[in-house]
């Protein structure tokens, strides 16, 4: 016979899955931190962002969600 503490007897499946998901997410974040690519230079990133916003500009002065005309947003 296995004796369990009172708190272990009331551990729900949801709590168990939440704990497992949090543990896996933590491991994934740690793994990504080890293999992440170096950050882009801020000036280069700013230039690329401005170029994207300009490509999304519409003739009426507004902006589209994407430069791709088929993208519905």
N, C-alpha and C positions, 0 to 999 in steps of 0.2 A: 504494500500500500504506500502510495506517495503522498506525503503531507505538503500542502501548499499554504502559503500565508493567505490571510484574508484578502489582501490587495491583489494577489495573483489569481484568486478565484473569481474576482470581478473584472478581470481584464477582458474587455470585449474584443471581438474580431476587428472592429473599426480601429480601436486603439493600437492593436497589434500591427495592423496594416499601415497605420499612420507612422508608427515608429520605424517599421521596415522601410517605408518610402523616404522618411527623413534621413535614415542612415545611408540609403543608396544615393540620395541626392547629395549628401555631404561628401561621399566618396567620389561621385562624379565631378563635383566642383573642385575637389582637391586634385583630381587627375587632370582636369582642364587647366588648372593653374600651373601645372608642371609643363604642359605642352603648348600653351597658348602662344600665338604669334606675337612678335613685337608690335607695339602700338605704332600707328602711322604718325608721321610728323604733324603737329597741329596746323601748320600753314597749308600743307598738302590736303589735309582733311577739310579745312575750311574752303579751299578752292574747289574741291570735288563737290561739296555740299551746295555751294553757290551755283555751280554749273548744273547740278541736278534740278535745283529750284527754277533756274532759268528755262530748262527744257520742259518743265511742267507748266510754264506760263501759258495762259490762253489769251486770245485776241481781245476779249472783253475786259481784261485787267485782272481776272481771277486766276486761279491755278487749278490744274487737274491733279488727282491723286498720283498720277503716273504719266510719264511721257508716252507710254503705250496707249494709243487711242482705243484699243479693244478692252482695256482694263476698266471694269465697271466700278471699282473702288469699294 
